[in-house]
């Protein structure tokens, strides 16, 4: 399982918004022609994480907002998993 705490930065109209997302890694690996489900030791997993239009709420800016409570776990996180060969892993995050 992976847990991601992400913050969508606000602007003059909307507040910063933080949420926690969880997802199970490789839950259907056998159905996708891998030799196992979930995570195994000494395997490398390539994860593609996508936030969709429903992932964050647009919270309007209000005068003098109080501290935000701890975010609740949310499930609007899509992860595509690919088992890759053992060796160096190159990471190239894309932030839109």
KEDRENLO-477232 format. One record per residue: chain; z, y, x of N, C-alpha, C, O in turn; residue in three letters. Coordinates in Angstrom, 3 decimals. Example, Ala and Ser with C-alpha at 12.3 -4.5 7.8 and 13.67 -1.06 7.14 Angstrom:
BEGIN
<c:A&n.up:7.800&n.north:-5.690&n.east:13.190&ca.up:7.800&ca.north:-4.500&ca.east:12.300&c.up:7.800&c.north:-3.300&c.east:13.200&o.up:8.465&o.north:-3.319&o.east:14.236&r:ALA>
<c:A&n.up:7.080&n.north:-2.250&n.east:12.850&ca.up:7.140&ca.north:-1.060&ca.east:13.670&c.up:7.870&c.north:0.030&c.east:12.900&o.up:8.039&o.north:1.138&o.east:13.409&r:SER>
REM end
This chain:
BEGIN
<c:A&n.up:0.000&n.north:-1.162&n.east:0.850&ca.up:0.000&ca.north:0.000&ca.east:0.000&c.up:0.000&c.north:1.230&c.east:0.900&o.up:0.598&o.north:1.234&o.east:1.976&r:UNK>
<c:A&n.up:-0.673&n.north:2.256&n.east:0.442&ca.up:-0.682&ca.north:3.533&ca.east:1.147&c.up:-0.147&c.north:4.598&c.east:0.202&o.up:-0.425&o.north:4.588&o.east:-0.997&r:UNK>
<c:A&n.up:0.621&n.north:5.511&n.east:0.765&ca.up:1.125&ca.north:6.650&ca.east:0.014&c.up:0.651&c.north:7.907&c.east:0.720&o.up:0.829&o.north:8.051&o.east:1.930&r:UNK>
<c:A&n.up:0.053&n.north:8.811&n.east:-0.028&ca.up:-0.467&ca.north:10.059&ca.east:0.525&c.up:0.206&c.north:11.213&c.east:-0.204&o.up:0.182&o.north:11.288&o.east:-1.432&r:UNK>
<c:A&n.up:0.802&n.north:12.108&n.east:0.567&ca.up:1.350&ca.north:13.338&ca.east:-0.009&c.up:0.355&c.north:14.440&c.east:0.337&o.up:0.141&o.north:14.739&o.east:1.512&r:UNK>
<c:A&n.up:-0.250&n.north:15.040&n.east:-0.675&ca.up:-1.311&ca.north:16.021&ca.east:-0.461&c.up:-0.982&c.north:17.323&c.east:-1.178&o.up:-0.420&o.north:17.327&o.east:-2.273&r:UNK>
<c:A&n.up:-1.345&n.north:18.420&n.east:-0.537&ca.up:-1.146&ca.north:19.738&ca.east:-1.127&c.up:-2.486&c.north:20.436&c.east:-1.276&o.up:-3.232&o.north:20.588&o.east:-0.309&r:UNK>
<c:A&n.up:-2.781&n.north:20.855&n.east:-2.490&ca.up:-3.954&ca.north:21.677&ca.east:-2.756&c.up:-3.498&c.north:23.122&c.east:-2.594&o.up:-2.627&o.north:23.589&o.east:-3.328&r:UNK>
<c:A&n.up:-4.082&n.north:23.822&n.east:-1.642&ca.up:-3.676&ca.north:25.199&ca.east:-1.370&c.up:-4.122&c.north:26.119&c.east:-2.497&o.up:-5.238&o.north:26.018&o.east:-3.006&r:UNK>
<c:A&n.up:-3.231&n.north:27.006&n.east:-2.865&ca.up:-3.520&ca.north:27.939&ca.east:-3.938&c.up:-4.299&c.north:29.152&c.east:-3.454&o.up:-4.690&o.north:29.241&o.east:-2.291&r:UNK>
<c:A&n.up:-4.510&n.north:30.068&n.east:-4.363&ca.up:-5.171&ca.north:31.339&ca.east:-4.052&c.up:-4.482&c.north:32.418&c.east:-4.870&o.up:-3.349&o.north:32.222&o.east:-5.309&r:UNK>
<c:A&n.up:-5.129&n.north:33.540&n.east:-5.084&ca.up:-4.482&ca.north:34.625&ca.east:-5.829&c.up:-4.269&c.north:34.279&c.east:-7.302&o.up:-3.470&o.north:34.923&o.east:-7.982&r:UNK>
<c:A&n.up:-4.980&n.north:33.264&n.east:-7.797&ca.up:-4.856&ca.north:32.892&ca.east:-9.213&c.up:-4.004&c.north:31.653&c.east:-9.452&o.up:-3.411&o.north:31.509&o.east:-10.521&r:UNK>
<c:A&n.up:-3.936&n.north:30.754&n.east:-8.466&ca.up:-3.246&ca.north:29.477&ca.east:-8.660&c.up:-2.270&c.north:29.195&c.east:-7.527&o.up:-2.500&o.north:29.578&o.east:-6.380&r:UNK>
<c:A&n.up:-1.167&n.north:28.513&n.east:-7.872&ca.up:-0.145&ca.north:28.145&ca.east:-6.906&c.up:-0.589&c.north:26.951&c.east:-6.065&o.up:-1.466&o.north:26.183&o.east:-6.461&r:UNK>
<c:A&n.up:0.043&n.north:26.812&n.east:-4.885&ca.up:-0.093&ca.north:25.562&ca.east:-4.148&c.up:0.427&c.north:24.449&c.east:-5.048&o.up:1.334&o.north:24.665&o.east:-5.853&r:UNK>
<c:A&n.up:-0.146&n.north:23.268&n.east:-4.912&ca.up:0.259&ca.north:22.155&ca.east:-5.766&c.up:0.321&c.north:20.893&c.east:-4.922&o.up:-0.679&o.north:20.487&o.east:-4.330&r:UNK>
<c:A&n.up:1.494&n.north:20.271&n.east:-4.866&ca.up:1.687&ca.north:19.060&ca.east:-4.070&c.up:1.897&c.north:17.872&c.east:-4.993&o.up:2.639&o.north:17.952&o.east:-5.972&r:UNK>
<c:A&n.up:1.233&n.north:16.769&n.east:-4.670&ca.up:1.407&ca.north:15.519&ca.east:-5.416&c.up:1.487&c.north:14.367&c.east:-4.429&o.up:1.044&o.north:14.471&o.east:-3.285&r:UNK>
<c:A&n.up:2.061&n.north:13.273&n.east:-4.896&ca.up:2.119&ca.north:12.040&ca.east:-4.117&c.up:1.253&c.north:11.007&c.east:-4.827&o.up:1.404&o.north:10.775&o.east:-6.027&r:UNK>
<c:A&n.up:0.346&n.north:10.390&n.east:-4.077&ca.up:-0.578&ca.north:9.393&ca.east:-4.605&c.up:-0.303&c.north:8.060&c.east:-3.919&o.up:0.000&o.north:8.029&o.east:-2.726&r:UNK>
<c:A&n.up:-0.405&n.north:6.964&n.east:-4.657&ca.up:-0.256&ca.north:5.633&ca.east:-4.066&c.up:-1.443&c.north:4.766&c.east:-4.466&o.up:-2.023&o.north:4.931&o.east:-5.539&r:UNK>
<c:A&n.up:-1.786&n.north:3.849&n.east:-3.587&ca.up:-2.872&ca.north:2.909&ca.east:-3.869&c.up:-2.628&c.north:1.636&c.east:-3.068&o.up:-2.107&o.north:1.685&o.east:-1.954&r:UNK>
<c:A&n.up:-3.005&n.north:0.506&n.east:-3.637&ca.up:-2.907&ca.north:-0.784&ca.east:-2.957&c.up:-4.156&c.north:-0.953&c.east:-2.100&o.up:-5.267&o.north:-0.694&o.east:-2.562&r:UNK>
<c:A&n.up:-3.980&n.north:-1.384&n.east:-0.864&ca.up:-5.095&ca.north:-1.559&ca.east:0.067&c.up:-5.627&c.north:-2.982&c.east:-0.036&o.up:-4.863&o.north:-3.943&o.east:0.057&r:UNK>
<c:A&n.up:-6.925&n.north:-3.117&n.east:-0.227&ca.up:-7.636&ca.north:-4.399&ca.east:-0.191&c.up:-7.096&c.north:-5.413&c.east:-1.204&o.up:-7.016&o.north:-6.604&o.east:-0.901&r:UNK>
<c:A&n.up:-6.729&n.north:-4.957&n.east:-2.388&ca.up:-6.176&ca.north:-5.862&ca.east:-3.404&c.up:-7.174&c.north:-6.921&c.east:-3.840&o.up:-6.778&o.north:-8.029&o.east:-4.201&r:UNK>
<c:A&n.up:-8.453&n.north:-6.603&n.east:-3.814&ca.up:-9.470&ca.north:-7.570&ca.east:-4.249&c.up:-10.388&c.north:-7.948&c.east:-3.088&o.up:-11.602&o.north:-8.060&o.east:-3.261&r:UNK>
<c:A&n.up:-9.811&n.north:-8.141&n.east:-1.923&ca.up:-10.601&ca.north:-8.473&ca.east:-0.740&c.up:-11.408&c.north:-9.745&c.east:-0.884&o.up:-12.563&o.north:-9.789&o.east:-0.462&r:UNK>
<c:A&n.up:-10.826&n.north:-10.785&n.east:-1.472&ca.up:-11.545&ca.north:-12.053&ca.east:-1.639&c.up:-12.759&c.north:-11.875&c.east:-2.545&o.up:-13.804&o.north:-12.481&o.east:-2.308&r:UNK>
<c:A&n.up:-12.630&n.north:-11.060&n.east:-3.568&ca.up:-13.759&ca.north:-10.799&ca.east:-4.470&c.up:-14.855&c.north:-9.989&c.east:-3.782&o.up:-16.009&o.north:-10.008&o.east:-4.211&r:UNK>
<c:A&n.up:-14.490&n.north:-9.280&n.east:-2.715&ca.up:-15.460&ca.north:-8.464&ca.east:-1.975&c.up:-15.931&c.north:-9.162&c.east:-0.698&o.up:-16.399&o.north:-8.508&o.east:0.233&r:UNK>
<c:A&n.up:-15.808&n.north:-10.485&n.east:-0.658&ca.up:-16.290&ca.north:-11.319&ca.east:0.446&c.up:-15.526&c.north:-11.143&c.east:1.754&o.up:-16.065&o.north:-11.450&o.east:2.818&r:UNK>
<c:A&n.up:-14.282&n.north:-10.657&n.east:1.707&ca.up:-13.430&ca.north:-10.676&ca.east:2.888&c.up:-12.626&c.north:-11.970&c.east:2.834&o.up:-12.574&o.north:-12.620&o.east:1.790&r:UNK>
<c:A&n.up:-12.006&n.north:-12.350&n.east:3.935&ca.up:-11.287&ca.north:-13.624&ca.east:3.964&c.up:-9.825&c.north:-13.511&c.east:3.540&o.up:-9.068&o.north:-14.469&o.east:3.695&r:UNK>
<c:A&n.up:-9.414&n.north:-12.362&n.east:3.011&ca.up:-8.024&ca.north:-12.188&ca.east:2.591&c.up:-7.913&c.north:-11.016&c.east:1.613&o.up:-8.809&o.north:-10.178&o.east:1.507&r:UNK>
<c:A&n.up:-6.794&n.north:-10.989&n.east:0.910&ca.up:-6.423&ca.north:-9.855&ca.east:0.066&c.up:-5.340&c.north:-9.057&c.east:0.780&o.up:-4.644&o.north:-9.590&o.east:1.644&r:UNK>
<c:A&n.up:-5.197&n.north:-7.819&n.east:0.434&ca.up:-4.172&ca.north:-6.913&ca.east:0.947&c.up:-4.353&c.north:-6.685&c.east:2.453&o.up:-5.469&o.north:-6.790&o.east:2.961&r:UNK>
<c:A&n.up:-3.282&n.north:-6.379&n.east:3.159&ca.up:-3.378&ca.north:-6.029&ca.east:4.579&c.up:-2.855&c.north:-7.175&c.east:5.431&o.up:-1.835&o.north:-7.789&o.east:5.117&r:UNK>
<c:A&n.up:-3.576&n.north:-7.451&n.east:6.517&ca.up:-3.140&ca.north:-8.445&ca.east:7.498&c.up:-3.007&c.north:-7.775&c.east:8.851&o.up:-3.677&o.north:-6.786&o.east:9.147&r:UNK>
<c:A&n.up:-2.148&n.north:-8.322&n.east:9.642&ca.up:-1.937&ca.north:-7.851&ca.east:11.005&c.up:-3.200&c.north:-8.052&c.east:11.842&o.up:-3.938&o.north:-9.014&o.east:11.631&r:UNK>
<c:A&n.up:-3.449&n.north:-7.160&n.east:12.777&ca.up:-4.578&ca.north:-7.213&ca.east:13.713&c.up:-5.937&c.north:-7.076&c.east:13.038&o.up:-6.941&o.north:-7.547&o.east:13.570&r:UNK>
<c:A&n.up:-5.978&n.north:-6.448&n.east:11.894&ca.up:-7.240&ca.north:-6.091&ca.east:11.253&c.up:-7.336&c.north:-4.572&c.east:11.239&o.up:-6.322&o.north:-3.875&o.east:11.210&r:UNK>
<c:A&n.up:-8.538&n.north:-4.079&n.east:11.258&ca.up:-8.775&ca.north:-2.645&ca.east:11.148&c.up:-9.395&c.north:-2.396&c.east:9.779&o.up:-10.333&o.north:-3.088&o.east:9.383&r:UNK>
<c:A&n.up:-8.875&n.north:-1.420&n.east:9.065&ca.up:-9.362&ca.north:-1.104&ca.east:7.728&c.up:-9.902&c.north:0.319&c.east:7.727&o.up:-9.231&o.north:1.243&o.east:8.186&r:UNK>
<c:A&n.up:-11.086&n.north:0.491&n.east:7.222&ca.up:-11.663&ca.north:1.823&ca.east:7.061&c.up:-11.382&c.north:2.258&c.east:5.628&o.up:-11.762&o.north:1.576&o.east:4.676&r:UNK>
<c:A&n.up:-10.716&n.north:3.392&n.east:5.485&ca.up:-10.345&ca.north:3.898&ca.east:4.162&c.up:-11.124&c.north:5.174&c.east:3.877&o.up:-11.216&o.north:6.060&o.east:4.726&r:UNK>
<c:A&n.up:-11.670&n.north:5.256&n.east:2.704&ca.up:-12.302&ca.north:6.485&ca.east:2.225&c.up:-11.476&c.north:6.952&c.east:1.029&o.up:-11.390&o.north:6.263&o.east:0.012&r:UNK>
<c:A&n.up:-10.885&n.north:8.104&n.east:1.162&ca.up:-9.980&ca.north:8.615&ca.east:0.136&c.up:-10.669&c.north:9.756&c.east:-0.601&o.up:-11.185&o.north:10.688&o.east:0.016&r:UNK>
<c:A&n.up:-10.668&n.north:9.670&n.east:-1.926&ca.up:-11.330&ca.north:10.667&ca.east:-2.761&c.up:-10.341&c.north:11.229&c.east:-3.776&o.up:-9.611&o.north:10.477&o.east:-4.422&r:UNK>
<c:A&n.up:-10.322&n.north:12.521&n.east:-3.911&ca.up:-9.576&ca.north:13.171&ca.east:-4.980&c.up:-10.602&c.north:13.637&c.east:-6.003&o.up:-11.614&o.north:14.239&o.east:-5.643&r:UNK>
<c:A&n.up:-10.343&n.north:13.359&n.east:-7.278&ca.up:-11.297&ca.north:13.782&ca.east:-8.298&c.up:-10.784&c.north:15.026&c.east:-9.019&o.up:-9.732&o.north:15.565&o.east:-8.676&r:UNK>
<c:A&n.up:-11.524&n.north:15.465&n.east:-10.003&ca.up:-11.177&ca.north:16.679&ca.east:-10.733&c.up:-9.869&c.north:16.603&c.east:-11.490&o.up:-9.318&o.north:17.633&o.east:-11.878&r:UNK>
<c:A&n.up:-9.362&n.north:15.399&n.east:-11.706&ca.up:-8.096&ca.north:15.222&ca.east:-12.420&c.up:-6.919&c.north:15.021&c.east:-11.467&o.up:-5.791&o.north:14.834&o.east:-11.923&r:UNK>
<c:A&n.up:-7.154&n.north:15.054&n.east:-10.170&ca.up:-6.098&ca.north:14.766&ca.east:-9.204&c.up:-5.022&c.north:15.843&c.east:-9.158&o.up:-3.844&o.north:15.537&o.east:-8.976&r:UNK>
<c:A&n.up:-5.415&n.north:17.091&n.east:-9.321&ca.up:-4.472&ca.north:18.200&ca.east:-9.240&c.up:-4.564&c.north:19.043&c.east:-10.501&o.up:-5.614&o.north:19.127&o.east:-11.138&r:UNK>
<c:A&n.up:-3.441&n.north:19.667&n.east:-10.847&ca.up:-3.404&ca.north:20.591&ca.east:-11.978&c.up:-3.555&c.north:22.005&c.east:-11.429&o.up:-3.009&o.north:22.320&o.east:-10.372&r:UNK>
<c:A&n.up:-4.278&n.north:22.843&n.east:-12.123&ca.up:-4.366&ca.north:24.252&ca.east:-11.736&c.up:-3.189&c.north:24.978&c.east:-12.365&o.up:-3.177&o.north:25.230&o.east:-13.570&r:UNK>
<c:A&n.up:-2.204&n.north:25.311&n.east:-11.548&ca.up:-0.995&ca.north:25.971&ca.east:-12.033&c.up:-1.147&c.north:27.469&c.east:-11.783&o.up:-1.200&o.north:27.896&o.east:-10.630&r:UNK>
<c:A&n.up:-1.219&n.north:28.269&n.east:-12.840&ca.up:-1.387&ca.north:29.714&ca.east:-12.647&c.up:-0.219&c.north:30.312&c.east:-11.862&o.up:0.913&o.north:29.834&o.east:-11.933&r:UNK>
<c:A&n.up:-0.526&n.north:31.362&n.east:-11.119&ca.up:0.506&ca.north:32.070&ca.east:-10.370&c.up:1.381&c.north:32.823&c.east:-11.367&o.up:0.876&o.north:33.505&o.east:-12.258&r:UNK>
<c:A&n.up:2.681&n.north:32.694&n.east:-11.210&ca.up:3.626&ca.north:33.441&ca.east:-12.037&c.up:4.487&c.north:34.278&c.east:-11.096&o.up:4.666&o.north:33.904&o.east:-9.937&r:UNK>
<c:A&n.up:5.009&n.north:35.371&n.east:-11.558&ca.up:5.843&ca.north:36.194&ca.east:-10.683&c.up:7.092&c.north:35.438&c.east:-10.242&o.up:7.759&o.north:34.801&o.east:-11.057&r:UNK>
<c:A&n.up:7.403&n.north:35.511&n.east:-8.958&ca.up:8.615&ca.north:34.949&ca.east:-8.372&c.up:8.881&c.north:33.511&c.east:-8.814&o.up:9.909&o.north:33.249&o.east:-9.438&r:UNK>
<c:A&n.up:7.968&n.north:32.558&n.east:-8.503&ca.up:8.217&ca.north:31.163&ca.east:-8.906&c.up:9.390&c.north:30.566&c.east:-8.137&o.up:9.607&o.north:30.878&o.east:-6.966&r:UNK>
<c:A&n.up:10.139&n.north:29.707&n.east:-8.812&ca.up:11.256&ca.north:29.031&ca.east:-8.168&c.up:10.754&c.north:27.901&c.east:-7.287&o.up:9.554&o.north:27.629&o.east:-7.259&r:UNK>
<c:A&n.up:11.653&n.north:27.235&n.east:-6.564&ca.up:11.210&ca.north:26.118&ca.east:-5.717&c.up:10.652&c.north:24.979&c.east:-6.565&o.up:11.159&o.north:24.681&o.east:-7.646&r:UNK>
<c:A&n.up:9.602&n.north:24.355&n.east:-6.051&ca.up:8.984&ca.north:23.236&ca.east:-6.766&c.up:9.862&c.north:21.995&c.east:-6.659&o.up:10.419&o.north:21.724&o.east:-5.595&r:UNK>
<c:A&n.up:9.994&n.north:21.236&n.east:-7.749&ca.up:10.709&ca.north:19.956&ca.east:-7.647&c.up:9.867&c.north:18.964&c.east:-6.851&o.up:8.666&o.north:19.172&o.east:-6.675&r:UNK>
<c:A&n.up:10.477&n.north:17.903&n.east:-6.376&ca.up:9.754&ca.north:16.853&ca.east:-5.656&c.up:8.666&c.north:16.315&c.east:-6.569&o.up:8.937&o.north:16.018&o.east:-7.732&r:UNK>
<c:A&n.up:7.436&n.north:16.182&n.east:-6.069&ca.up:6.346&ca.north:15.705&ca.east:-6.932&c.up:6.539&c.north:14.253&c.east:-7.345&o.up:7.119&o.north:13.454&o.east:-6.610&r:UNK>
<c:A&n.up:6.044&n.north:13.927&n.east:-8.529&ca.up:6.102&ca.north:12.555&ca.east:-9.016&c.up:4.917&c.north:11.772&c.east:-8.471&o.up:3.864&o.north:12.334&o.east:-8.172&r:UNK>
<c:A&n.up:5.111&n.north:10.463&n.east:-8.348&ca.up:4.021&ca.north:9.612&ca.east:-7.891&c.up:2.921&c.north:9.627&c.east:-8.939&o.up:3.188&o.north:9.493&o.east:-10.133&r:UNK>
<c:A&n.up:1.675&n.north:9.792&n.east:-8.484&ca.up:0.526&ca.north:9.882&ca.east:-9.369&c.up:-0.470&c.north:8.813&c.east:-8.948&o.up:-0.391&o.north:8.313&o.east:-7.826&r:UNK>
<c:A&n.up:-1.391&n.north:8.455&n.east:-9.806&ca.up:-2.327&ca.north:7.378&ca.east:-9.477&c.up:-3.776&c.north:7.812&c.east:-9.467&o.up:-4.660&o.north:6.956&o.east:-9.499&r:UNK>
<c:A&n.up:-4.059&n.north:9.103&n.east:-9.425&ca.up:-5.445&ca.north:9.567&ca.east:-9.421&c.up:-6.013&c.north:9.619&c.east:-8.014&o.up:-6.517&o.north:10.656&o.east:-7.583&r:UNK>
<c:A&n.up:-5.936&n.north:8.519&n.east:-7.304&ca.up:-6.456&ca.north:8.433&ca.east:-5.946&c.up:-7.377&c.north:7.237&c.east:-5.875&o.up:-6.972&o.north:6.124&o.east:-6.212&r:UNK>
<c:A&n.up:-8.602&n.north:7.442&n.east:-5.445&ca.up:-9.570&ca.north:6.360&ca.east:-5.303&c.up:-9.763&c.north:6.080&c.east:-3.828&o.up:-10.043&o.north:6.994&o.east:-3.053&r:UNK>
<c:A&n.up:-9.617&n.north:4.822&n.east:-3.430&ca.up:-9.785&ca.north:4.442&ca.east:-2.032&c.up:-10.786&c.north:3.311&c.east:-1.949&o.up:-10.634&o.north:2.291&o.east:-2.621&r:UNK>
<c:A&n.up:-11.813&n.north:3.484&n.east:-1.126&ca.up:-12.776&ca.north:2.424&ca.east:-0.841&c.up:-12.361&c.north:1.783&c.east:0.476&o.up:-12.140&o.north:2.491&o.east:1.459&r:UNK>
<c:A&n.up:-12.251&n.north:0.453&n.east:0.517&ca.up:-11.768&ca.north:-0.265&ca.east:1.694&c.up:-12.892&c.north:-1.082&c.east:2.291&o.up:-13.669&o.north:-1.712&o.east:1.574&r:UNK>
<c:A&n.up:-12.972&n.north:-1.067&n.east:3.611&ca.up:-13.939&ca.north:-1.892&ca.east:4.325&c.up:-13.239&c.north:-2.468&c.east:5.544&o.up:-12.692&o.north:-1.715&o.east:6.350&r:UNK>
<c:A&n.up:-13.245&n.north:-3.793&n.east:5.697&ca.up:-12.692&ca.north:-4.424&ca.east:6.886&c.up:-13.724&c.north:-4.261&c.east:7.989&o.up:-14.889&o.north:-4.615&o.east:7.809&r:UNK>
<c:A&n.up:-13.301&n.north:-3.723&n.east:9.133&ca.up:-14.229&ca.north:-3.472&ca.east:10.232&c.up:-13.813&c.north:-4.285&c.east:11.450&o.up:-12.685&o.north:-4.771&o.east:11.521&r:UNK>
<c:A&n.up:-14.720&n.north:-4.430&n.east:12.403&ca.up:-14.450&ca.north:-5.196&ca.east:13.608&c.up:-13.331&c.north:-4.588&c.east:14.437&o.up:-13.063&o.north:-3.389&o.east:14.366&r:UNK>
<c:A&n.up:-12.678&n.north:-5.448&n.east:15.232&ca.up:-11.578&ca.north:-5.017&ca.east:16.077&c.up:-12.113&c.north:-4.159&c.east:17.210&o.up:-13.121&o.north:-4.517&o.east:17.819&r:UNK>
<c:A&n.up:-11.481&n.north:-3.057&n.east:17.509&ca.up:-11.901&ca.north:-2.182&ca.east:18.587&c.up:-11.533&c.north:-0.747&c.east:18.277&o.up:-10.771&o.north:-0.486&o.east:17.346&r:UNK>
<c:A&n.up:-12.069&n.north:0.191&n.east:19.052&ca.up:-11.749&ca.north:1.604&ca.east:18.819&c.up:-12.209&c.north:2.048&c.east:17.432&o.up:-13.242&o.north:1.604&o.east:16.931&r:UNK>
<c:A&n.up:-11.438&n.north:2.914&n.east:16.838&ca.up:-11.761&ca.north:3.441&ca.east:15.518&c.up:-11.972&c.north:4.944&c.east:15.640&o.up:-11.122&o.north:5.655&o.east:16.177&r:UNK>
<c:A&n.up:-13.091&n.north:5.417&n.east:15.148&ca.up:-13.384&ca.north:6.849&ca.east:15.154&c.up:-13.062&c.north:7.400&c.east:13.769&o.up:-13.531&o.north:6.870&o.east:12.762&r:UNK>
<c:A&n.up:-12.274&n.north:8.449&n.east:13.721&ca.up:-11.921&ca.north:9.058&ca.east:12.452&c.up:-12.564&c.north:10.433&c.east:12.367&o.up:-12.439&o.north:11.243&o.east:13.285&r:UNK>
<c:A&n.up:-13.246&n.north:10.688&n.east:11.273&ca.up:-13.898&ca.north:11.969&ca.east:11.041&c.up:-13.528&c.north:12.451&c.east:9.645&o.up:-14.296&o.north:12.252&o.east:8.704&r:UNK>
<c:A&n.up:-12.353&n.north:13.087&n.east:9.491&ca.up:-11.974&ca.north:13.538&ca.east:8.156&c.up:-12.915&c.north:14.624&c.east:7.655&o.up:-13.336&o.north:15.501&o.east:8.409&r:UNK>
<c:A&n.up:-13.233&n.north:14.549&n.east:6.378&ca.up:-14.056&ca.north:15.562&ca.east:5.727&c.up:-13.181&c.north:16.234&c.east:4.681&o.up:-12.695&o.north:15.585&o.east:3.755&r:UNK>
<c:A&n.up:-12.987&n.north:17.522&n.east:4.831&ca.up:-12.146&ca.north:18.263&ca.east:3.897&c.up:-13.014&c.north:19.298&c.east:3.212&o.up:-13.544&o.north:20.205&o.east:3.855&r:UNK>
<c:A&n.up:-13.157&n.north:19.158&n.east:1.894&ca.up:-13.960&ca.north:20.109&ca.east:1.118&c.up:-13.074&c.north:21.140&c.east:0.487&o.up:-13.562&o.north:22.031&o.east:-0.208&r:UNK>
REM end
